[in-house]
Amino acid sequence: MKYLLSSKTILILILLLGLFFRIYKLEIFYPWGHDQDLFAWIAKDIVVDHHFRLIGQETSITGLFIGPIFYYLIALSFILFNMNPLSGAVVSTAVSLLTIISIYWVFRKFFSKSVGLIGAFLYAVSPGAVFLDRWVVPTQPTILWSVWFLYVLLSILKGNFQILIPLSILIGLIWHVHIAFIPLLILLPVAYLLSDKKNYKFKVSLKTLMISAVVLFGLISPFVVFETRHGFQQIKSLINATYQDKGDLTGGDRLTKVITSGGSSLAGAFALSGTVIQLNPLLTGSLPFLLLMGIFYLWYKRILDKNQTILFVSWYVIVFLGQFFSKRIITEYYFNNLFVILFLILSLVLTQFKTVLRKFPVIEILLAGYLVVNFAWLISRQDDLGGFLYKRQAIEYIKSDVDSKGFSCIAISYIESQPGGGSGFRYLFWLNNLKVVTAGNGVPVYNLVNPWTISASEINAKFGNLGIITPSGKKIDPNVCNEPNRQLLPLWGFNN
């Protein structure tokens, strides 16, 4: 019984729960829009077209790109699984499982086993975290990066400055994951000034320095090469973005937007639209203040020491003030690096209550109930009728119809009630060997209707929300398929 209840056994069970929550009905809940179509197209460019890439897709800052590591990992997964788009989930799932382990290890190292297990559990089964991990995008490792940045900061606080190797990895990954991490580097000197430096001599071996330098240079080398070739384009774009006003809110309106966006992000760690734990908007707006109160409560209870409290509050202030003074449009995912602080504070508070109520397993019952509620919600969740499964089926149906009618090429017309319904098809065209050109004379046109109900009387087939209207089987001149002016424009965001 003692073995069955060991922390390692519990951690394995948490990992299995995390895996189940992230792969259950994978194809049905697999989001497949423009971002996913783009990463698949870039992976195809690497694997099939043998194009060594220095950059990924363009960010919201014109002229600034995300690093290529994510796309090489996707490309490797595509190679292993025969270019199957679903294999992108292998990368995101591996990152999420590594995040679970990292949360446990870091929380346990600086606090306790109980804190580590609760933090890992909350991340593993919370709907918001689960479906954030299912959304396969380059910024998905944000939480993993934040966990190890927390490790570096807490290590420095304790006077342990032997963190050059992990710090070099984290700094080198900023361009590859999210440039919103840059302001957080201010916390490094803050942690140093707060640290225990008594009788400590800063000694770093030559081996550590060399490994750190090699790792850092290896990670930033694509950036350096690209900038050298292109006149430091990205650096200029980043500098310009710091003072170019995007016309977003200012003053009190911007402050309100920052608070509500931060609250929505924090709520997004646990709740999704349509979940059984949907949060009230008033509570969502209060979450940034509740997080601060939680930090100060733990300091009052002497669970967090003064330096840890200052560090966490500084992290919080940097994120919120950074968004307030930024010239960029405020978006919720810029606050996602606060998830690690949120999970830690919740884990510490629950562990504190567990200690006070140790005669009664109230916290264990609460967490078990949370698991049951989330499990029931996941099992009963409605299928994503506009997701990958139905897009794949729709394109396979078109492919079958094209082959039966002997078309050399086709055109696609999107009939949609809302913008964006026509995204997520370019890679699927290529994967099914469909020659698609622009619509016009001499080319049969297939209509993709989303939702199919807006043309219910005309559709020939439907898949989820998608309806298909097929053309007649007339012969076409195959020469039209290769006319330069009939070729599709490059996928938006794709750069060679």
LINWO-V667714 format. One record per residue. N is the residue number from 1. SS is DSSP state (A for helix, B for strand, O for the rest). Layout:
n->[N/N]
ss->[SS/SS]
//
This chain:
n->[1/2/3/4/5/6/7/8/9/10/11/12/13/14/15/16/17/18/19/20/21/22/23/24/25/26/27/28/29/30/31/32/33/34/35/36/37/38/39/40/41/42/43/44/45/46/47/48/49/50/51/52/53/54/55/56/57/58/59/60/61/62/63/64/65/66/67/68/69/70/71/72/73/74/75/76/77/78/79/80/81/82/83/84/85/86/87/88/89/90/91/92/93/94/95/96/97/98/99/100/101/102/103/104/105/106/107/108/109/110/111/112/113/114/115/116/117/118/119/120/121/122/123/124/125/126/127/128/129/130/131/132/133/134/135/136/137/138/139/140/141/142/143/144/145/146/147/148/149/150/151/152/153/154/155/156/157/158/159/160/161/162/163/164/165/166/167/168/169/170/171/172/173/174/175/176/177/178/179/180/181/182/183/184/185/186/187/188/189/190/191/192/193/194/195/196/197/198/199/200/201/202/203/204/205/206/207/208/209/210/211/212/213/214/215/216/217/218/219/220/221/222/223/224/225/226/227/228/229/230/231/232/233/234/235/236/237/238/239/240/241/242/243/244/245/246/247/248/249/250/251/252/253/254/255/256/257/258/259/260/261/262/263/264/265/266/267/268/269/270/271/272/273/274/275/276/277/278/279/280/281/282/283/284/285/286/287/288/289/290/291/292/293/294/295/296/297/298/299/300/301/302/303/304/305/306/307/308/309/310/311/312/313/314/315/316/317/318/319/320/321/322/323/324/325/326/327/328/329/330/331/332/333/334/335/336/337/338/339/340/341/342/343/344/345/346/347/348/349/350/351/352/353/354/355/356/357/358/359/360/361/362/363/364/365/366/367/368/369/370/371/372/373/374/375/376/377/378/379/380/381/382/383/384/385/386/387/388/389/390/391/392/393/394/395/396/397/398/399/400/401/402/403/404/405/406/407/408/409/410/411/412/413/414/415/416/417/418/419/420/421/422/423/424/425/426/427/428/429/430/431/432/433/434/435/436/437/438/439/440/441/442/443/444/445/446/447/448/449/450/451/452/453/454/455/456/457/458/459/460/461/462/463/464/465/466/467/468/469/470/471/472/473/474/475/476/477/478/479/480/481/482/483/484/485/486/487/488/489/490/491/492/493/494/495/496]
ss->[O/O/O/O/O/O/A/A/A/A/A/A/A/A/A/A/A/A/A/A/A/A/A/O/O/A/A/A/A/O/O/O/O/A/A/A/A/A/A/A/A/A/A/A/A/A/A/O/O/O/O/O/O/O/O/O/O/B/O/O/O/O/O/O/B/O/O/O/A/A/A/A/A/A/A/A/A/A/A/A/O/O/O/O/A/A/A/A/A/A/A/A/A/A/A/A/A/A/A/A/A/A/A/A/A/A/A/A/A/A/O/O/A/A/A/A/A/A/A/A/A/A/A/A/A/O/A/A/A/A/A/A/A/A/O/O/O/A/A/A/A/A/A/A/A/A/A/A/A/A/A/A/A/A/A/A/A/O/O/O/O/O/O/A/A/A/A/A/A/A/A/A/A/A/A/A/A/O/A/A/A/A/A/A/A/A/A/A/A/A/A/A/A/A/O/O/O/O/O/O/O/O/O/O/O/A/A/A/A/A/A/A/A/A/A/A/A/A/A/A/A/A/A/A/A/A/A/A/A/O/O/O/A/A/A/A/A/A/A/A/A/O/O/O/O/O/O/O/O/O/A/A/A/A/A/A/A/A/A/A/A/A/A/A/A/A/A/O/O/O/O/O/O/O/O/O/O/O/O/O/A/A/A/A/A/A/A/A/A/A/A/A/A/A/A/A/A/A/A/A/O/O/O/O/O/A/A/A/A/A/A/A/A/A/A/A/A/A/A/A/A/A/A/A/A/O/O/O/O/O/O/A/A/A/A/A/A/A/A/A/A/A/A/A/A/A/A/A/A/A/A/A/A/A/A/A/O/O/O/O/O/A/A/A/A/A/A/A/A/A/A/A/A/A/A/A/A/A/A/A/O/O/O/O/O/O/O/A/A/A/A/A/A/A/A/A/A/A/A/A/A/A/A/A/A/O/O/O/O/B/B/B/B/B/B/B/O/O/O/O/O/O/O/O/O/A/A/A/A/A/A/O/O/O/O/B/B/O/O/O/O/O/O/B/B/B/B/B/B/B/O/A/A/A/A/O/O/O/O/O/B/B/B/O/O/B/B/B/B/O/O/O/O/O/O/O/O/A/A/A/A/A/O/A/A/A/B/O/O/O/O/O/O/O/O/O]
//
